[in-house]
Protein backbone atom coordinates (compact mmCIF):
# COMPACT_ATOMS: atom_id res chain seq x y z
CA UNK A 1 0.00 0.00 0.00
CA UNK A 2 1.29 3.43 -0.89
CA UNK A 3 0.11 5.21 2.28
CA UNK A 4 0.46 2.65 5.03
CA UNK A 5 -1.97 3.42 7.87
CA UNK A 6 -1.58 2.39 11.52
CA UNK A 7 -3.73 -0.73 11.19
CA UNK A 8 -1.60 -2.04 8.33
CA UNK A 9 1.61 -1.27 10.22
CA UNK A 10 0.36 -3.12 13.29
CA UNK A 11 -0.77 -6.14 11.31
CA UNK A 12 2.52 -6.26 9.41
CA UNK A 13 4.41 -6.39 12.72
CA UNK A 14 2.20 -9.25 13.88
CA UNK A 15 2.62 -11.07 10.56
CA UNK A 16 6.40 -11.09 10.97
CA UNK A 17 5.95 -12.85 14.32
CA UNK A 18 3.76 -15.64 12.93
CA UNK A 19 5.98 -18.46 11.61
CA UNK A 20 5.05 -20.41 8.51
CA UNK A 21 4.94 -23.74 10.33
CA UNK A 22 2.34 -22.37 12.76
CA UNK A 23 0.09 -21.11 9.96
CA UNK A 24 0.53 -24.28 7.91
CA UNK A 25 -0.08 -26.55 10.89
CA UNK A 26 3.35 -28.20 10.58
CA UNK A 27 4.94 -29.33 13.82
CA UNK A 28 8.28 -30.19 12.28
CA UNK A 29 10.44 -29.64 9.22
CA UNK A 30 10.13 -33.35 8.41
CA UNK A 31 6.33 -33.09 8.31
CA UNK A 32 6.54 -30.04 6.07
CA UNK A 33 8.79 -31.78 3.56
CA UNK A 34 6.66 -34.92 3.58
CA UNK A 35 3.45 -32.92 3.08
CA UNK A 36 4.92 -31.15 0.06
CA UNK A 37 6.05 -34.45 -1.45
CA UNK A 38 2.63 -36.09 -1.15
CA UNK A 39 0.60 -33.00 -2.02
CA UNK A 40 -0.39 -32.22 1.55
CA UNK A 41 -1.44 -28.69 0.61
CA UNK A 42 -4.71 -30.06 -0.76
CA UNK A 43 -6.31 -29.87 2.68
CA UNK A 44 -5.11 -26.32 3.31
CA UNK A 45 -6.85 -23.07 2.56
CA UNK A 46 -5.30 -21.63 -0.62
CA UNK A 47 -2.81 -24.49 -0.43
CA UNK A 48 -1.15 -22.95 2.62
CA UNK A 49 -3.25 -22.38 5.77
CA UNK A 50 -4.34 -25.10 8.20
CA UNK A 51 -7.45 -24.55 10.37
CA UNK A 52 -5.31 -24.26 13.50
CA UNK A 53 -3.12 -21.75 11.66
CA UNK A 54 -6.14 -19.58 10.88
CA UNK A 55 -7.22 -19.81 14.52
CA UNK A 56 -3.76 -18.74 15.69
CA UNK A 57 -3.77 -15.81 13.26
CA UNK A 58 -7.23 -14.58 14.26
CA UNK A 59 -6.14 -14.71 17.89
CA UNK A 60 -2.87 -12.89 17.21
CA UNK A 61 -4.48 -10.12 15.15
CA UNK A 62 -7.12 -9.48 17.81
CA UNK A 63 -10.12 -10.59 15.73
CA UNK A 64 -11.27 -13.03 18.40
CA UNK A 65 -10.88 -10.31 21.07
CA UNK A 66 -13.22 -8.05 19.11
CA UNK A 67 -15.77 -10.85 18.85
CA UNK A 68 -15.36 -11.65 22.55
CA UNK A 69 -16.31 -8.04 23.29
CA UNK A 70 -19.56 -8.78 21.43
CA UNK A 71 -20.28 -11.77 23.66
CA UNK A 72 -18.80 -14.68 21.68
CA UNK A 73 -16.58 -17.20 23.39
CA UNK A 74 -16.21 -20.59 21.67
CA UNK A 75 -14.64 -20.22 18.21
CA UNK A 76 -14.26 -22.77 15.43
CA UNK A 77 -12.70 -22.54 11.95
CA UNK A 78 -14.06 -24.60 9.07
CA UNK A 79 -12.87 -25.12 5.50
CA UNK A 80 -14.89 -26.08 2.44
CA UNK A 81 -12.21 -26.61 -0.22
CA UNK A 82 -14.00 -26.77 -3.54
CA UNK A 83 -12.30 -27.20 -6.91
CA UNK A 84 -13.00 -23.65 -8.06
CA UNK A 85 -12.76 -21.75 -4.77
CA UNK A 86 -12.02 -22.22 -1.09
CA UNK A 87 -14.56 -21.24 1.56
CA UNK A 88 -13.52 -20.22 5.07
CA UNK A 89 -16.12 -20.13 7.83
CA UNK A 90 -15.60 -18.89 11.37
CA UNK A 91 -18.19 -19.68 14.03
CA UNK A 92 -18.61 -18.18 17.46
CA UNK A 93 -20.65 -20.27 19.88
CA UNK A 94 -21.86 -22.20 16.85
CA UNK A 95 -23.09 -19.08 15.04
CA UNK A 96 -21.60 -18.02 11.70
CA UNK A 97 -19.69 -14.75 12.18
CA UNK A 98 -17.51 -14.87 9.06
CA UNK A 99 -17.79 -16.55 5.68
CA UNK A 100 -15.26 -15.89 2.95
CA UNK A 101 -15.00 -17.45 -0.51
CA UNK A 102 -11.50 -17.14 -1.99
CA UNK A 103 -9.55 -18.25 -5.03
CA UNK A 104 -6.19 -17.60 -6.62
CA UNK A 105 -6.29 -16.33 -10.18
CA UNK A 106 -3.90 -15.14 -12.84
CA UNK A 107 -5.01 -12.04 -14.69
CA UNK A 108 -7.91 -9.60 -14.49
CA UNK A 109 -11.26 -10.01 -16.21
CA UNK A 110 -12.10 -6.31 -16.59
CA UNK A 111 -11.60 -5.33 -20.26
CA UNK A 112 -10.29 -1.90 -19.22
CA UNK A 113 -7.16 -3.65 -17.97
CA UNK A 114 -6.60 -5.61 -21.18
CA UNK A 115 -3.99 -3.35 -22.79
CA UNK A 116 -1.92 -3.03 -19.60
CA UNK A 117 -2.23 -6.78 -19.06
CA UNK A 118 -0.27 -7.44 -22.22
CA UNK A 119 2.79 -6.44 -20.20
CA UNK A 120 1.77 -7.29 -16.62
CA UNK A 121 -0.35 -10.38 -15.87
CA UNK A 122 -0.79 -10.30 -12.09
CA UNK A 123 -1.31 -13.23 -9.75
CA UNK A 124 -4.19 -12.25 -7.52
CA UNK A 125 -6.29 -13.25 -4.55
CA UNK A 126 -9.95 -13.02 -5.56
CA UNK A 127 -12.50 -12.46 -2.81
CA UNK A 128 -15.70 -13.77 -4.33
CA UNK A 129 -17.81 -13.47 -1.20
CA UNK A 130 -17.32 -11.97 2.24
CA UNK A 131 -19.94 -11.94 5.00
CA UNK A 132 -19.17 -10.48 8.42
CA UNK A 133 -22.53 -10.32 10.15
CA UNK A 134 -23.20 -10.37 13.89
CA UNK A 135 -26.15 -12.79 14.20
CA UNK A 136 -26.81 -11.72 17.80
CA UNK A 137 -27.04 -8.01 17.04
CA UNK A 138 -30.24 -6.20 16.11
CA UNK A 139 -30.97 -3.17 13.98
CA UNK A 140 -32.12 0.06 15.57
CA UNK A 141 -32.19 3.82 15.02
CA UNK A 142 -28.44 4.03 15.54
CA UNK A 143 -27.78 0.88 13.44
CA UNK A 144 -30.17 0.94 10.49
CA UNK A 145 -29.99 -1.92 8.01
CA UNK A 146 -28.20 -1.59 4.70
CA UNK A 147 -29.48 -3.27 1.52
CA UNK A 148 -28.83 -7.02 1.60
CA UNK A 149 -28.24 -7.18 5.36
CA UNK A 150 -30.06 -9.67 7.58
CA UNK A 151 -28.00 -8.68 10.62
CA UNK A 152 -25.73 -5.75 11.50
CA UNK A 153 -22.06 -6.10 10.72
CA UNK A 154 -19.68 -7.49 13.33
CA UNK A 155 -17.34 -4.49 13.17
CA UNK A 156 -14.30 -6.41 11.91
CA UNK A 157 -14.53 -5.55 8.20
CA UNK A 158 -11.51 -3.26 8.07
CA UNK A 159 -9.36 -5.73 9.99
CA UNK A 160 -10.41 -8.66 7.80
CA UNK A 161 -9.69 -6.74 4.59
CA UNK A 162 -6.19 -5.90 5.82
CA UNK A 163 -5.78 -9.57 6.76
CA UNK A 164 -6.61 -10.50 3.16
CA UNK A 165 -3.86 -8.11 2.05
CA UNK A 166 -1.43 -9.76 4.48
CA UNK A 167 -2.52 -13.20 3.23
CA UNK A 168 -1.99 -12.31 -0.43
CA UNK A 169 1.42 -10.86 0.28
CA UNK A 170 2.47 -13.94 2.26
CA UNK A 171 1.44 -16.08 -0.71
CA UNK A 172 3.49 -13.97 -3.10
CA UNK A 173 0.46 -12.52 -4.90
CA UNK A 174 0.28 -9.03 -6.38
CA UNK A 175 -3.10 -7.82 -5.22
CA UNK A 176 -6.50 -8.53 -3.67
CA UNK A 177 -9.53 -8.26 -5.96
CA UNK A 178 -13.18 -8.10 -5.02
CA UNK A 179 -16.38 -7.10 -6.78
CA UNK A 180 -18.51 -4.99 -4.39
CA UNK A 181 -22.13 -5.98 -4.91
CA UNK A 182 -23.43 -2.62 -3.75
CA UNK A 183 -22.24 0.95 -3.28
CA UNK A 184 -21.92 0.65 0.49
CA UNK A 185 -19.65 -2.40 0.12
CA UNK A 186 -17.23 -0.33 -1.98
CA UNK A 187 -17.39 2.57 0.52
CA UNK A 188 -16.06 0.36 3.30
CA UNK A 189 -12.80 -0.21 1.40
CA UNK A 190 -12.48 3.07 -0.52
CA UNK A 191 -9.32 4.21 1.28
CA UNK A 192 -7.28 1.29 -0.03
CA UNK A 193 -8.72 0.19 -3.37
CA UNK A 194 -9.21 1.28 -6.99
CA UNK A 195 -11.59 0.10 -9.69
CA UNK A 196 -9.85 -1.10 -12.84
CA UNK A 197 -12.41 0.82 -14.91
CA UNK A 198 -11.48 4.52 -14.59
CA UNK A 199 -14.96 5.66 -15.64
CA UNK A 200 -16.52 3.54 -12.90
CA UNK A 201 -14.01 4.89 -10.39
CA UNK A 202 -14.97 8.44 -11.40
CA UNK A 203 -18.69 7.74 -11.01
CA UNK A 204 -18.01 6.14 -7.65
CA UNK A 205 -16.12 9.23 -6.50
CA UNK A 206 -19.00 11.42 -7.67
CA UNK A 207 -21.41 9.31 -5.61
CA UNK A 208 -19.16 9.67 -2.59
CA UNK A 209 -19.82 13.42 -2.61
CA UNK A 210 -23.27 12.57 -1.26
CA UNK A 211 -21.63 11.26 1.92
CA UNK A 212 -20.93 14.88 2.88
CA UNK A 213 -24.69 15.48 3.17
CA UNK A 214 -26.32 12.16 3.98
CA UNK A 215 -25.59 9.08 6.10
CA UNK A 216 -24.50 6.00 4.19
CA UNK A 217 -27.72 4.04 4.72
CA UNK A 218 -29.82 6.79 3.09
CA UNK A 219 -27.63 6.84 -0.02
CA UNK A 220 -27.52 3.03 -0.16
CA UNK A 221 -31.31 2.73 -0.06
CA UNK A 222 -31.66 5.65 -2.45
CA UNK A 223 -29.56 3.81 -5.03
CA UNK A 224 -31.54 0.64 -4.42
CA UNK A 225 -34.86 2.46 -4.96
CA UNK A 226 -33.79 4.60 -7.93
CA UNK A 227 -33.84 7.85 -5.93
CA UNK A 228 -30.24 8.83 -6.68
CA UNK A 229 -30.38 10.71 -9.97
CA UNK A 230 -28.11 12.87 -12.08
CA UNK A 231 -29.23 16.46 -11.50
CA UNK A 232 -28.27 17.34 -15.08
CA UNK A 233 -30.39 14.69 -16.80
CA UNK A 234 -32.81 13.41 -14.18
CA UNK A 235 -31.74 9.84 -15.00
CA UNK A 236 -31.23 7.38 -12.13
CA UNK A 237 -27.62 6.61 -11.22
CA UNK A 238 -27.27 2.84 -11.16
CA UNK A 239 -24.69 0.52 -9.61
CA UNK A 240 -23.25 -2.30 -11.72
CA UNK A 241 -20.56 -4.23 -9.80
CA UNK A 242 -17.04 -4.05 -11.23
CA UNK A 243 -13.67 -5.38 -10.11
CA UNK A 244 -11.68 -3.32 -7.63
CA UNK A 245 -8.19 -4.09 -6.38
CA UNK A 246 -5.96 -3.48 -3.42
CA UNK A 247 -2.46 -3.35 -4.92
CA UNK A 248 0.52 -5.08 -3.38
CA UNK A 249 2.94 -5.09 -6.29
CA UNK A 250 4.41 -1.85 -7.59
CA UNK A 251 4.00 -2.95 -11.23
CA UNK A 252 0.26 -3.35 -10.71
CA UNK A 253 0.02 0.01 -8.95
CA UNK A 254 1.48 1.78 -12.00
CA UNK A 255 -1.71 1.08 -13.95
CA UNK A 256 -3.57 3.56 -11.76
CA UNK A 257 -0.90 6.20 -12.34
CA UNK A 258 -1.28 6.17 -16.13
CA UNK A 259 -2.26 9.65 -17.41
CA UNK A 260 -5.01 8.15 -19.59
CA UNK A 261 -6.53 6.32 -16.60
CA UNK A 262 -6.49 9.48 -14.47
CA UNK A 263 -8.00 11.61 -17.25
CA UNK A 264 -10.82 9.11 -17.78
CA UNK A 265 -11.49 9.01 -14.03
CA UNK A 266 -11.62 12.82 -13.80
CA UNK A 267 -13.91 13.11 -16.81
CA UNK A 268 -16.34 10.58 -15.37
CA UNK A 269 -16.24 12.20 -11.92
CA UNK A 270 -17.30 15.56 -13.35
CA UNK A 271 -19.76 14.11 -15.90
CA UNK A 272 -22.54 13.51 -13.35
CA UNK A 273 -23.99 15.46 -10.44
CA UNK A 274 -25.73 12.92 -8.20
CA UNK A 275 -28.58 14.08 -5.96
CA UNK A 276 -30.71 12.08 -3.55
CA UNK A 277 -34.46 12.50 -3.99
CA UNK A 278 -36.69 12.22 -0.92
CA UNK A 279 -38.58 9.00 -0.28
CA UNK A 280 -42.31 8.99 -1.05
RODO-2510 file (C-alpha; in nm, 4 decimals, decimal comma):
residues 280
     n   res          X          Y          Z
     1     x     0,0000     0,0000     0,0000
     2     x     0,1286     0,3428    -0,0891
     3     x     0,0106     0,5207     0,2279
     4     x     0,0456     0,2648     0,5030
     5     x    -0,1967     0,3417     0,7866
     6     x    -0,1579     0,2389     1,1517
     7     x    -0,3730    -0,0730     1,1186
     8     x    -0,1601    -0,2040     0,8331
     9     x     0,1607    -0,1269     1,0220
    10     x     0,0356    -0,3117     1,3290
    11     x    -0,0773    -0,6143     1,1307
    12     x     0,2517    -0,6264     0,9412
    13     x     0,4414    -0,6388     1,2718
    14     x     0,2202    -0,9248     1,3884
    15     x     0,2625    -1,1070     1,0563
    16     x     0,6396    -1,1089     1,0975
    17     x     0,5952    -1,2852     1,4322
    18     x     0,3760    -1,5644     1,2934
    19     x     0,5983    -1,8456     1,1610
    20     x     0,5053    -2,0410     0,8505
    21     x     0,4939    -2,3740     1,0334
    22     x     0,2338    -2,2367     1,2764
    23     x     0,0087    -2,1115     0,9960
    24     x     0,0526    -2,4279     0,7914
    25     x    -0,0077    -2,6552     1,0886
    26     x     0,3351    -2,8204     1,0579
    27     x     0,4936    -2,9325     1,3819
    28     x     0,8282    -3,0187     1,2279
    29     x     1,0437    -2,9644     0,9217
    30     x     1,0135    -3,3347     0,8411
    31     x     0,6335    -3,3091     0,8313
    32     x     0,6535    -3,0041     0,6074
    33     x     0,8792    -3,1781     0,3559
    34     x     0,6661    -3,4924     0,3582
    35     x     0,3448    -3,2922     0,3082
    36     x     0,4920    -3,1154     0,0061
    37     x     0,6048    -3,4453    -0,1451
    38     x     0,2627    -3,6088    -0,1155
    39     x     0,0601    -3,2999    -0,2018
    40     x    -0,0387    -3,2218     0,1550
    41     x    -0,1437    -2,8687     0,0614
    42     x    -0,4713    -3,0064    -0,0757
    43     x    -0,6312    -2,9874     0,2678
    44     x    -0,5108    -2,6319     0,3311
    45     x    -0,6852    -2,3066     0,2556
    46     x    -0,5296    -2,1626    -0,0620
    47     x    -0,2810    -2,4494    -0,0431
    48     x    -0,1154    -2,2951     0,2618
    49     x    -0,3251    -2,2376     0,5774
    50     x    -0,4339    -2,5101     0,8198
    51     x    -0,7451    -2,4552     1,0371
    52     x    -0,5308    -2,4264     1,3497
    53     x    -0,3121    -2,1751     1,1655
    54     x    -0,6143    -1,9582     1,0883
    55     x    -0,7224    -1,9806     1,4518
    56     x    -0,3764    -1,8735     1,5694
    57     x    -0,3774    -1,5809     1,3256
    58     x    -0,7232    -1,4584     1,4257
    59     x    -0,6135    -1,4712     1,7885
    60     x    -0,2867    -1,2889     1,7211
    61     x    -0,4484    -1,0121     1,5148
    62     x    -0,7121    -0,9476     1,7808
    63     x    -1,0120    -1,0589     1,5733
    64     x    -1,1267    -1,3026     1,8401
    65     x    -1,0875    -1,0311     2,1069
    66     x    -1,3224    -0,8048     1,9112
    67     x    -1,5769    -1,0851     1,8846
    68     x    -1,5365    -1,1654     2,2547
    69     x    -1,6311    -0,8039     2,3285
    70     x    -1,9563    -0,8785     2,1431
    71     x    -2,0278    -1,1768     2,3662
    72     x    -1,8802    -1,4676     2,1684
    73     x    -1,6583    -1,7201     2,3394
    74     x    -1,6211    -2,0593     2,1670
    75     x    -1,4635    -2,0224     1,8209
    76     x    -1,4259    -2,2771     1,5431
    77     x    -1,2699    -2,2540     1,1954
    78     x    -1,4065    -2,4602     0,9070
    79     x    -1,2865    -2,5122     0,5499
    80     x    -1,4893    -2,6084     0,2437
    81     x    -1,2212    -2,6606    -0,0215
    82     x    -1,3998    -2,6767    -0,3536
    83     x    -1,2304    -2,7196    -0,6909
    84     x    -1,2996    -2,3650    -0,8065
    85     x    -1,2755    -2,1749    -0,4774
    86     x    -1,2022    -2,2219    -0,1087
    87     x    -1,4559    -2,1237     0,1564
    88     x    -1,3520    -2,0219     0,5070
    89     x    -1,6116    -2,0130     0,7826
    90     x    -1,5601    -1,8891     1,1371
    91     x    -1,8190    -1,9677     1,4029
    92     x    -1,8610    -1,8180     1,7458
    93     x    -2,0651    -2,0275     1,9881
    94     x    -2,1862    -2,2204     1,6847
    95     x    -2,3088    -1,9077     1,5035
    96     x    -2,1600    -1,8018     1,1698
    97     x    -1,9687    -1,4748     1,2179
    98     x    -1,7509    -1,4873     0,9061
    99     x    -1,7790    -1,6546     0,5675
   100     x    -1,5259    -1,5885     0,2951
   101     x    -1,5000    -1,7451    -0,0513
   102     x    -1,1503    -1,7141    -0,1991
   103     x    -0,9552    -1,8247    -0,5028
   104     x    -0,6195    -1,7595    -0,6617
   105     x    -0,6292    -1,6329    -1,0185
   106     x    -0,3903    -1,5138    -1,2844
   107     x    -0,5007    -1,2039    -1,4694
   108     x    -0,7910    -0,9595    -1,4491
   109     x    -1,1258    -1,0015    -1,6208
   110     x    -1,2104    -0,6308    -1,6592
   111     x    -1,1598    -0,5328    -2,0264
   112     x    -1,0295    -0,1899    -1,9215
   113     x    -0,7158    -0,3650    -1,7973
   114     x    -0,6602    -0,5612    -2,1180
   115     x    -0,3988    -0,3347    -2,2788
   116     x    -0,1919    -0,3035    -1,9603
   117     x    -0,2231    -0,6781    -1,9062
   118     x    -0,0266    -0,7442    -2,2219
   119     x     0,2793    -0,6443    -2,0198
   120     x     0,1773    -0,7295    -1,6620
   121     x    -0,0354    -1,0378    -1,5868
   122     x    -0,0792    -1,0299    -1,2093
   123     x    -0,1306    -1,3231    -0,9750
   124     x    -0,4193    -1,2245    -0,7516
   125     x    -0,6287    -1,3252    -0,4547
   126     x    -0,9948    -1,3015    -0,5563
   127     x    -1,2496    -1,2460    -0,2809
   128     x    -1,5697    -1,3769    -0,4328
   129     x    -1,7806    -1,3473    -0,1204
   130     x    -1,7319    -1,1972     0,2244
   131     x    -1,9940    -1,1944     0,4999
   132     x    -1,9167    -1,0481     0,8417
   133     x    -2,2534    -1,0320     1,0154
   134     x    -2,3202    -1,0372     1,3885
   135     x    -2,6148    -1,2786     1,4202
   136     x    -2,6814    -1,1724     1,7795
   137     x    -2,7037    -0,8013     1,7039
   138     x    -3,0238    -0,6200     1,6107
   139     x    -3,0970    -0,3171     1,3981
   140     x    -3,2119     0,0064     1,5575
   141     x    -3,2194     0,3822     1,5019
   142     x    -2,8440     0,4028     1,5540
   143     x    -2,7776     0,0884     1,3440
   144     x    -3,0172     0,0936     1,0494
   145     x    -2,9989    -0,1924     0,8005
   146     x    -2,8202    -0,1588     0,4704
   147     x    -2,9482    -0,3271     0,1517
   148     x    -2,8834    -0,7018     0,1602
   149     x    -2,8240    -0,7175     0,5360
   150     x    -3,0058    -0,9672     0,7579
   151     x    -2,7996    -0,8680     1,0619
   152     x    -2,5731    -0,5745     1,1498
   153     x    -2,2056    -0,6104     1,0725
   154     x    -1,9684    -0,7485     1,3325
   155     x    -1,7337    -0,4488     1,3166
   156     x    -1,4301    -0,6408     1,1908
   157     x    -1,4532    -0,5550     0,8201
   158     x    -1,1514    -0,3261     0,8066
   159     x    -0,9362    -0,5729     0,9987
   160     x    -1,0409    -0,8659     0,7797
   161     x    -0,9690    -0,6743     0,4590
   162     x    -0,6187    -0,5903     0,5817
   163     x    -0,5778    -0,9573     0,6762
   164     x    -0,6606    -1,0503     0,3163
   165     x    -0,3860    -0,8113     0,2049
   166     x    -0,1425    -0,9759     0,4484
   167     x    -0,2518    -1,3198     0,3233
   168     x    -0,1995    -1,2312    -0,0426
   169     x     0,1424    -1,0864     0,0276
   170     x     0,2470    -1,3938     0,2257
   171     x     0,1442    -1,6083    -0,0713
   172     x     0,3493    -1,3968    -0,3104
   173     x     0,0456    -1,2521    -0,4895
   174     x     0,0276    -0,9035    -0,6376
   175     x    -0,3104    -0,7819    -0,5222
   176     x    -0,6496    -0,8532    -0,3672
   177     x    -0,9528    -0,8256    -0,5962
   178     x    -1,3176    -0,8102    -0,5019
   179     x    -1,6383    -0,7095    -0,6777
   180     x    -1,8509    -0,4995    -0,4388
   181     x    -2,2125    -0,5978    -0,4906
   182     x    -2,3435    -0,2617    -0,3750
   183     x    -2,2237     0,0949    -0,3282
   184     x    -2,1915     0,0648     0,0489
   185     x    -1,9650    -0,2401     0,0118
   186     x    -1,7231    -0,0327    -0,1975
   187     x    -1,7392     0,2575     0,0515
   188     x    -1,6063     0,0359     0,3303
   189     x    -1,2799    -0,0211     0,1398
   190     x    -1,2483     0,3067    -0,0517
   191     x    -0,9321     0,4208     0,1280
   192     x    -0,7279     0,1286    -0,0033
   193     x    -0,8722     0,0189    -0,3374
   194     x    -0,9212     0,1281    -0,6987
   195     x    -1,1589     0,0101    -0,9694
   196     x    -0,9845    -0,1095    -1,2842
   197     x    -1,2413     0,0816    -1,4911
   198     x    -1,1480     0,4522    -1,4593
   199     x    -1,4963     0,5656    -1,5635
   200     x    -1,6523     0,3536    -1,2899
   201     x    -1,4005     0,4895    -1,0393
   202     x    -1,4967     0,8440    -1,1404
   203     x    -1,8689     0,7743    -1,1011
   204     x    -1,8006     0,6140    -0,7646
   205     x    -1,6115     0,9227    -0,6498
   206     x    -1,9003     1,1420    -0,7671
   207     x    -2,1408     0,9312    -0,5610
   208     x    -1,9161     0,9665    -0,2589
   209     x    -1,9822     1,3415    -0,2607
   210     x    -2,3273     1,2572    -0,1258
   211     x    -2,1633     1,1264     0,1922
   212     x    -2,0928     1,4884     0,2879
   213     x    -2,4689     1,5484     0,3171
   214     x    -2,6322     1,2163     0,3981
   215     x    -2,5586     0,9077     0,6095
   216     x    -2,4501     0,6005     0,4192
   217     x    -2,7720     0,4042     0,4715
   218     x    -2,9816     0,6786     0,3087
   219     x    -2,7628     0,6836    -0,0020
   220     x    -2,7516     0,3034    -0,0155
   221     x    -3,1305     0,2732    -0,0060
   222     x    -3,1658     0,5654    -0,2453
   223     x    -2,9555     0,3815    -0,5033
   224     x    -3,1539     0,0643    -0,4423
   225     x    -3,4858     0,2464    -0,4959
   226     x    -3,3786     0,4602    -0,7930
   227     x    -3,3837     0,7848    -0,5926
   228     x    -3,0236     0,8828    -0,6680
   229     x    -3,0379     1,0714    -0,9967
   230     x    -2,8106     1,2872    -1,2083
   231     x    -2,9225     1,6463    -1,1505
   232     x    -2,8271     1,7339    -1,5083
   233     x    -3,0389     1,4693    -1,6800
   234     x    -3,2814     1,3406    -1,4181
   235     x    -3,1738     0,9844    -1,5005
   236     x    -3,1230     0,7376    -1,2126
   237     x    -2,7619     0,6607    -1,1224
   238     x    -2,7267     0,2843    -1,1160
   239     x    -2,4691     0,0524    -0,9609
   240     x    -2,3255    -0,2296    -1,1717
   241     x    -2,0562    -0,4235    -0,9805
   242     x    -1,7042    -0,4046    -1,1230
   243     x    -1,3667    -0,5379    -1,0109
   244     x    -1,1679    -0,3321    -0,7630
   245     x    -0,8186    -0,4095    -0,6382
   246     x    -0,5963    -0,3485    -0,3417
   247     x    -0,2461    -0,3347    -0,4922
   248     x     0,0521    -0,5075    -0,3378
   249     x     0,2937    -0,5093    -0,6294
   250     x     0,4408    -0,1853    -0,7594
   251     x     0,3999    -0,2953    -1,1227
   252     x     0,0260    -0,3350    -1,0712
   253     x     0,0020     0,0006    -0,8954
   254     x     0,1484     0,1780    -1,1996
   255     x    -0,1710     0,1078    -1,3946
   256     x    -0,3568     0,3559    -1,1756
   257     x    -0,0903     0,6199    -1,2336
   258     x    -0,1276     0,6173    -1,6126
   259     x    -0,2263     0,9651    -1,7411
   260     x    -0,5005     0,8148    -1,9592
   261     x    -0,6534     0,6319    -1,6601
   262     x    -0,6487     0,9482    -1,4474
   263     x    -0,7998     1,1607    -1,7248
   264     x    -1,0821     0,9112    -1,7781
   265     x    -1,1489     0,9014    -1,4034
   266     x    -1,1618     1,2816    -1,3798
   267     x    -1,3911     1,3113    -1,6811
   268     x    -1,6341     1,0576    -1,5368
   269     x    -1,6236     1,2198    -1,1923
   270     x    -1,7303     1,5561    -1,3354
   271     x    -1,9758     1,4114    -1,5897
   272     x    -2,2539     1,3509    -1,3351
   273     x    -2,3985     1,5458    -1,0435
   274     x    -2,5727     1,2922    -0,8195
   275     x    -2,8576     1,4082    -0,5961
   276     x    -3,0715     1,2082    -0,3550
   277     x    -3,4464     1,2497    -0,3990
   278     x    -3,6695     1,2216    -0,0920
   279     x    -3,8577     0,9004    -0,0283
   280     x    -4,2306     0,8994    -0,1047
***
